[in-house]
C-alpha cells in the first residue's frame, strides 16, 4: 500500500539528513518512513536546488550581457556625434 506523507514531514526529514547529518536508517526507524523514500526525497531536493542555482546563474549572465549591450550602444552613439 502506498502511504502519503505530509510535506511537513518530508521537509523535516530532508533537513535532518542534510543539515544534521542523520542517516537514512536512523530517520527511517524514528519516523517510520522507508529509507528508500527518504533517500529519494533528498535526491529530488538536491536536483531542485541545482536547477534553481543554474537558473539564477543564467539570469545573472543575461543581465550582465544586457548591461554590456547598453553600454556599447551608448558608446556607439557617442562616437557617431
Secondary structure, DSSP 4 states (H G I P E B T S, - for coil): ---PPPHHHHHHHHHHHHHH---HHHHHHHH---HHHHHHHHHHHHHHHHHHHHHHHHHHHHHHHHHHHHHHHHHHHHHH-
